[in-house]
Amino acid sequence: MPAPPDLPGEVLASWEAIRSMKIRGAGRIAREAAAALAGAADAFSGRDAREFLDYMERVAAFMREARPTAVSLPNAISFVMRRLRDARPADVDAGRAIVKAAAREFIEYSSRAVDAIGELGARRLRNGDVVMTHCHTAARPRPFSPRRAGPER
């Protein structure tokens, strides 16, 4: 899918980082996509609310294509775009504010969820346990230091 016209460079850079797997891990990908939507909204230079909504729909579809198999990527996009659609903003400034607030809310919620998962998991660990993670996990207790080479013998 071609990039929508007038897409800011930072949004294209986010798309490429997601596509090329420079950004890995479901949560990180989702948070990057939410931030990219906020950046696109901020960069929109038109004054018509309908044009803004159409533009954001194109940006959302474009971002979704960065990594079609990513699970949390469409969740982030849906979270932000649903709030925009449901609000039916009367003007561009209102629409921009809705997108930016929804993106910020998603990013904060996602970050808190990662911390909570790590803390809950830490309660289950005992000294000497072996932990295998999946898909570039960030949901680990802060003092936990993953090893890359496997268990010591």
C-alpha positions as CSV (number, residue, x, y, z in Angstrom):
1,M,0.0,0.0,0.0
2,P,1.4,3.4,-0.9
3,A,2.0,5.9,1.8
4,P,-0.8,8.6,2.1
5,P,0.3,11.9,0.7
6,D,1.7,14.4,3.1
7,L,2.6,11.8,5.7
8,P,5.3,13.1,8.0
9,G,8.7,11.6,7.9
10,E,8.5,10.4,11.5
11,V,5.4,8.3,10.6
12,L,7.2,6.8,7.6
13,A,10.2,6.0,9.9
14,S,7.9,4.3,12.4
15,W,6.2,2.3,9.6
16,E,9.6,1.2,8.3
17,A,11.0,0.4,11.8
18,I,7.9,-1.9,12.4
19,R,8.1,-3.4,8.9
20,S,11.8,-4.2,9.1
21,M,11.6,-5.5,12.6
22,K,13.9,-2.9,14.1
23,I,11.1,-2.6,16.6
24,R,10.2,-6.0,18.1
25,G,7.7,-7.2,20.6
26,A,4.0,-6.9,20.4
27,G,3.7,-4.1,23.0
28,R,6.5,-2.0,21.5
29,I,5.1,-2.3,18.0
30,A,1.6,-1.3,19.3
31,R,2.9,1.7,21.2
32,E,4.9,2.8,18.2
33,A,1.9,2.6,16.0
34,A,-0.2,4.6,18.4
35,A,2.5,7.3,18.6
36,A,2.6,7.3,14.8
37,L,-1.1,8.0,14.6
38,A,-0.7,10.9,17.0
39,G,2.2,12.2,14.9
40,A,0.1,12.0,11.7
41,A,-2.8,13.8,13.4
42,D,-0.5,16.5,14.6
43,A,1.0,17.0,11.1
44,F,-2.3,17.2,9.3
45,S,-2.5,20.7,7.7
46,G,-6.0,20.8,6.4
47,R,-9.0,22.5,8.0
48,D,-11.9,20.2,7.0
49,A,-13.0,17.6,9.6
50,R,-14.2,15.1,7.0
51,E,-10.8,15.3,5.2
52,F,-9.1,14.8,8.5
53,L,-11.1,11.6,9.2
54,D,-10.4,10.3,5.8
55,Y,-6.7,11.0,6.1
56,M,-6.6,9.3,9.5
57,E,-8.3,6.2,8.0
58,R,-5.7,6.1,5.3
59,V,-2.9,6.5,7.8
60,A,-4.4,3.8,10.0
61,A,-4.7,1.3,7.1
62,F,-1.1,2.2,6.0
63,M,0.3,1.6,9.5
64,R,-1.6,-1.7,9.8
65,E,0.2,-3.0,6.7
66,A,3.6,-2.4,8.3
67,R,3.4,-5.9,9.9
68,P,0.2,-7.7,9.0
69,T,0.9,-10.6,11.3
70,A,1.5,-8.5,14.4
71,V,-1.2,-9.1,17.0
72,S,-1.1,-5.9,19.0
73,L,-0.6,-3.5,16.1
74,P,-4.2,-3.6,14.9
75,N,-5.4,-3.4,18.6
76,A,-3.5,-0.1,19.0
77,I,-4.9,1.3,15.8
78,S,-8.4,0.2,16.6
79,F,-8.2,1.7,20.1
80,V,-7.2,5.1,18.7
81,M,-9.4,5.1,15.6
82,R,-12.5,3.9,17.4
83,R,-12.3,6.9,19.7
84,L,-11.9,9.2,16.8
85,R,-14.8,7.6,14.9
86,D,-17.1,7.6,17.9
87,A,-16.4,11.2,18.8
88,R,-17.4,12.5,15.3
89,P,-15.3,15.7,15.8
90,A,-16.8,18.9,14.4
91,D,-13.4,20.3,13.4
92,V,-9.8,19.3,12.8
93,D,-8.5,20.6,16.2
94,A,-11.0,18.5,18.1
95,G,-10.1,15.4,16.0
96,R,-6.4,16.0,16.5
97,A,-6.9,16.3,20.3
98,I,-8.9,13.0,20.3
99,V,-6.3,11.1,18.4
100,K,-3.5,12.4,20.6
101,A,-5.3,11.7,23.8
102,A,-6.3,8.2,22.7
103,A,-2.8,7.4,21.6
104,R,-1.4,8.7,24.9
105,E,-4.0,6.6,26.8
106,F,-3.1,3.5,24.9
107,I,0.6,3.9,25.4
108,E,0.3,4.6,29.1
109,Y,-2.1,1.6,29.6
110,S,0.1,-0.7,27.6
111,S,3.2,0.3,29.6
112,R,1.4,-0.2,32.9
113,A,0.2,-3.6,31.7
114,V,3.7,-4.7,30.9
115,D,4.8,-3.7,34.4
116,A,1.9,-5.5,36.0
117,I,2.5,-8.7,34.1
118,G,6.2,-8.7,35.1
119,E,5.3,-8.1,38.8
120,L,2.7,-10.9,38.8
121,G,5.1,-13.3,37.1
122,A,7.8,-12.4,39.6
123,R,5.6,-13.7,42.4
124,R,5.7,-17.1,40.8
125,L,9.5,-17.3,40.5
126,R,11.8,-18.9,43.1
127,N,15.6,-18.8,43.2
128,G,16.9,-21.3,40.6
129,D,13.8,-21.3,38.4
130,V,14.4,-21.2,34.6
131,V,12.3,-18.8,32.7
132,M,11.7,-19.0,29.0
133,T,10.3,-15.9,27.3
134,H,8.5,-15.5,24.0
135,C,8.5,-12.9,21.3
136,H,10.9,-10.3,22.7
137,T,9.0,-10.0,25.9
138,A,9.3,-6.9,28.0
139,A,7.0,-8.2,30.7
140,R,9.6,-9.1,33.3
141,P,10.4,-7.8,36.7
142,R,12.8,-4.9,36.6
143,P,15.6,-6.5,38.6
144,F,15.3,-9.7,36.5
145,S,18.2,-10.0,34.1
146,P,17.6,-12.3,31.2
147,R,20.5,-14.5,30.1
148,R,21.0,-15.3,26.5
149,A,23.1,-18.5,26.6
150,G,20.9,-20.8,28.6
151,P,21.4,-22.3,32.1
152,E,24.8,-22.5,33.8
153,R,26.1,-26.0,34.3
